[in-house]
Amino acid sequence: MKRYKYKINYKKLVGTIFSAISIAFLLWVGISWLDIVVDNTTTAQHASWNIFRLMLIKGGLL
């Protein structure tokens, strides 16, 4: 039985991790924007995970 040795390409790994985090962040912003648009057509409150709501709270505007 032959054993294979795998080398980790750290440059590619870092790039993949960075891409995954970037996509997750953009998805969060997009879903937050959609939450704002939908809530503005009703009297509903914005979700607690909404990035825009979190930024307003952190900035002391909400």
Secondary structure, 3 states (H helix, E strand, C coil): CCCCCCCCCHHHHHHHHHHHHHHHHHHHHHHHHHHHHHHHCCCCCCCCCCHHHHHHHHCCCC
